[in-house]
Amino acid sequence: MTQYALAYGLAGIAAVLWGLVVIPIKAARTSGRLGIAISMATGTIVMFLLATLIDGGAGLVALTTLSYREFALYFVTGALQFTLGCMFYYIAIQHGSLSIAVPITRVKILIILFLSIGLGLEVFRWGLLGAAMLVFLGGAALGKPSSKAAHVERDGHWRSMVFAIGACIFWAVGETLIGLLPDRIPPIASNGMMLGCGLVAWCLYALGSGAWRALLEMPGRDIWCYMAHGVISFSAAYALFVSAIQMAGPPRVVIITSTYPLISAVVGWLLYHERFSPRVAVGALLLVGGVITLQFV
């Protein structure tokens, strides 16, 4: 097996894991506002264990060299990427259809694109605009509720859309800031640091709002659901993703992992009997197709 074939295989497994991990989130009855704390704590522990095993703890030692400015950057990035972005994502999934809520989050690429051009990190090209328009058209197709949907279903749809767009905004800013993190920190240790900072940010929020009391009352079943997400998404899938990038580079790997919303859409249609329509299918294909096209521009 060649190095590229192995990288594609790892990326494919990561995409499948990210596509299927929506199941434990959907199964949990406790709000993602609380559940994100369990997922971040689980992911932080696993990431730091991996950092210890993979390079003998060199990544953890490198974290001790962070300046106050760099630590602040990690804190803000972790809060945006995980505390807020993933919290909104959890709520969007719980209140809406998997076949719509998950693909719509790919709209974040538009925000990242404009931020990157504005900051001078990317140069405007017509190919970028064309790919972005595919994403926009796919998002527009998914954003409109079905004309056959009941009133309650429509309310849940719009609420899910609001939280999904919120996740897009937080993720877009967070992922732009990830590009500014120090290169000397290995990816696994860096992600563990972001998760840890996100957990600290959530604890500050919980202390101020009193959410920690509700967290203590979370049913054991929901704790296991959110721990599963922490292990599968924040840990296993990310470790495979990073390993694949090291073998084949970001563009080739991201092309494969960008397809995971389609897996979630199929899960919604088959497992949860969500309403299937050609418009939703075309919207999901346009949206993910636009993201994949961006990798070739």
C-alpha positions in Angstrom: 0.0 0.0 0.0 1.4 3.4 -1.0 1.7 6.3 1.3 -1.1 8.2 -0.5 -3.4 5.2 -0.5 -2.9 4.9 3.3 -3.5 8.6 3.8 -6.7 8.4 1.7 -7.9 5.4 3.8 -7.3 7.2 7.0 -9.1 10.3 5.7 -12.0 8.2 4.6 -12.3 6.6 8.1 -12.2 10.1 9.6 -15.0 11.2 7.3 -17.1 8.2 8.2 -16.5 8.9 11.9 -17.5 12.5 11.6 -20.5 11.6 9.6 -21.8 9.0 12.0 -20.9 10.8 15.3 -24.1 12.8 15.0 -25.9 9.8 16.2 -24.9 10.1 19.9 -25.6 13.8 19.8 -29.1 13.2 18.4 -29.6 10.5 21.0 -28.8 12.7 24.0 -31.8 14.5 25.6 -29.7 17.0 27.5 -29.0 20.2 25.7 -25.7 20.6 23.8 -25.1 23.7 26.0 -24.2 21.3 28.8 -23.0 18.3 26.8 -20.2 20.2 25.1 -18.4 20.2 28.5 -18.3 16.4 28.6 -17.1 16.1 25.0 -14.4 18.7 25.5 -13.2 17.1 28.8 -13.0 13.7 27.1 -11.3 15.0 24.0 -8.7 16.9 26.1 -7.7 13.8 28.1 -7.4 11.6 25.0 -5.5 14.2 23.0 -3.0 14.7 25.8 -2.6 11.0 26.2 -2.0 10.7 22.5 0.6 13.5 22.6 2.4 11.6 25.4 2.5 8.3 23.5 3.2 9.6 20.0 6.3 11.8 20.5 7.3 10.9 24.1 5.7 14.0 25.5 7.7 16.5 23.3 4.5 18.2 22.4 3.5 18.7 26.0 6.9 20.1 26.8 6.6 22.5 23.8 3.3 23.9 25.4 5.3 25.1 28.4 7.2 27.5 26.1 4.0 29.5 25.2 4.1 33.2 25.8 1.2 35.0 27.4 0.1 36.3 24.0 0.2 32.8 22.5 -1.8 31.4 25.4 -4.4 34.1 25.0 -4.6 33.2 21.3 -5.2 29.5 22.2 -7.8 30.5 24.7 -9.8 32.6 22.3 -9.5 30.0 19.5 -10.6 27.2 21.8 -13.6 29.2 23.0 -14.7 30.0 19.5 -14.0 26.6 17.9 -15.3 24.3 20.6 -17.2 26.1 23.4 -19.3 28.2 21.1 -19.0 26.6 17.7 -19.6 23.0 18.7 -22.2 24.0 21.3 -24.3 25.7 18.6 -23.7 22.7 16.3 -25.0 20.3 19.0 -28.1 22.3 19.5 -28.7 22.7 15.7 -28.5 18.9 15.4 -30.8 18.3 18.3 -33.5 20.7 17.0 -33.3 20.0 13.3 -32.8 17.4 10.6 -29.4 15.8 10.2 -29.8 15.9 6.4 -30.1 19.7 6.6 -28.3 20.9 9.8 -25.0 19.1 9.1 -24.5 20.0 5.4 -25.5 23.7 6.1 -22.5 24.1 8.4 -20.3 23.9 5.3 -21.4 27.5 4.6 -18.6 28.5 6.9 -16.2 28.2 4.0 -17.7 31.5 2.6 -16.9 33.4 5.8 -13.4 31.9 6.0 -12.8 32.8 2.3 -13.8 36.5 2.8 -11.9 36.7 6.1 -8.8 35.2 4.4 -9.0 37.7 1.5 -9.6 40.6 3.8 -6.6 39.6 6.0 -4.4 39.1 2.9 -4.1 35.4 3.5 -5.8 34.6 0.2 -5.9 36.2 -3.3 -9.2 36.7 -5.0 -9.7 34.5 -8.0 -12.8 33.9 -10.2 -12.5 30.1 -9.5 -12.9 30.8 -5.8 -16.0 32.9 -6.5 -17.5 30.1 -8.6 -16.9 27.5 -5.9 -18.3 29.8 -3.3 -21.4 30.3 -5.4 -22.0 26.5 -5.4 -21.8 26.6 -1.6 -24.2 29.5 -1.5 -26.7 27.8 -3.8 -26.5 24.6 -1.8 -27.1 26.5 1.4 -30.0 28.3 0.0 -31.7 25.1 -1.2 -31.2 23.5 2.3 -32.2 26.6 4.2 -35.8 26.7 2.9 -38.2 24.4 4.9 -40.3 21.9 3.0 -43.8 23.2 1.9 -45.3 20.0 3.3 -43.7 20.5 6.8 -46.0 21.0 9.8 -45.9 24.3 11.7 -44.0 22.7 14.6 -41.5 21.2 12.2 -41.0 24.5 10.5 -40.3 26.2 13.8 -37.7 23.5 14.6 -36.2 24.0 11.1 -35.7 27.7 11.5 -34.3 27.3 15.0 -31.9 24.7 13.8 -30.8 27.0 10.9 -30.1 29.9 13.3 -27.9 27.7 15.5 -26.2 26.1 12.5 -25.3 29.6 11.0 -24.1 30.6 14.5 -21.8 27.6 14.5 -20.6 28.5 11.0 -19.6 32.0 12.2 -17.8 30.8 15.3 -16.0 28.0 13.4 -15.0 30.4 10.6 -13.4 32.9 12.9 -11.9 30.1 15.1 -10.4 28.2 12.1 -8.9 31.5 10.8 -7.2 32.0 14.1 -5.9 28.4 14.0 -3.7 29.6 11.2 -2.0 32.0 13.6 -1.2 29.4 16.2 2.6 28.7 16.7 4.0 26.1 14.3 6.4 24.7 16.9 3.5 23.0 18.7 2.7 19.5 17.3 -0.9 19.2 15.9 -2.1 16.7 18.5 -0.8 18.7 21.5 -2.1 21.9 19.9 -5.6 20.5 19.5 -5.5 19.2 23.1 -4.5 22.7 24.2 -7.4 24.2 22.3 -9.9 21.7 23.8 -8.5 22.4 27.3 -8.9 26.2 26.8 -12.4 25.7 25.4 -13.2 23.7 28.6 -11.9 26.4 30.8 -14.0 29.0 28.9 -17.1 26.8 29.4 -16.4 26.5 33.1 -16.2 30.3 33.4 -19.6 30.5 31.6 -21.0 27.8 33.8 -19.9 29.6 37.0 -21.5 32.8 35.8 -24.7 31.4 34.5 -25.2 28.6 37.0 -25.2 26.0 34.3 -22.9 23.8 36.3 -25.8 22.8 38.6 -27.7 21.4 35.5 -24.6 19.6 34.4 -24.4 17.7 37.7 -28.0 16.5 37.1 -27.3 15.1 33.6 -28.5 11.5 33.2 -25.8 8.9 32.9 -27.0 7.9 29.4 -26.4 11.4 28.1 -23.0 11.6 29.7 -22.0 8.4 27.7 -23.5 9.9 24.5 -21.3 13.1 24.8 -18.3 11.1 25.9 -18.7 9.0 22.7 -18.6 12.2 20.7 -15.5 13.4 22.5 -13.7 10.1 21.8 -14.9 9.6 18.2 -14.9 13.2 16.9 -12.5 15.3 19.0 -10.0 12.4 19.4 -10.1 9.5 17.0 -11.2 11.3 13.8 -8.9 14.2 14.4 -5.9 12.0 15.1 -6.6 10.1 11.8 -7.1 13.5 10.0 -3.8 14.9 11.2 -1.9 11.6 10.3 -3.4 11.7 6.8 -2.4 15.4 6.3 1.2 14.5 7.4 1.3 11.8 4.7 -0.5 13.5 1.7 -0.9 17.2 2.6 -4.1 19.2 3.4 -5.7 19.7 0.0 -5.9 16.0 -0.9 -7.1 15.0 2.6 -9.7 17.8 3.0 -11.3 16.8 -0.3 -12.1 13.4 1.2 -13.2 14.6 4.7 -15.4 17.4 3.2 -17.8 14.7 2.2 -18.8 13.7 5.7 -22.0 15.9 5.8 -23.4 13.6 3.0 -22.9 10.7 5.4 -24.8 12.5 8.1 -27.6 13.2 5.6 -27.9 9.6 4.7 -28.0 8.7 8.4 -30.9 11.2 8.9 -32.9 9.7 6.0 -32.3 6.1 6.8 -32.1 6.0 10.6 -34.4 8.8 11.7 -36.8 8.6 8.7 -36.3 12.3 7.9 -38.2 13.8 5.0 -36.3 13.1 1.7 -36.7 15.5 -1.2 -34.8 16.1 -4.4 -34.3 19.7 -3.4 -32.5 18.7 -0.2 -30.4 16.1 -2.0 -29.4 18.6 -4.7 -28.7 21.2 -2.1 -26.4 18.9 -0.1 -24.5 17.9 -3.2 -24.1 21.5 -4.4 -22.9 22.6 -1.0 -20.4 19.8 -0.5 -19.4 19.9 -4.1 -18.5 23.6 -3.8 -16.3 22.9 -0.8 -14.5 20.1 -2.7 -14.1 22.4 -5.8 -12.4 25.0 -3.6 -9.6 22.5 -3.0 -8.7 22.5 -6.7 -8.8 26.3 -7.1 
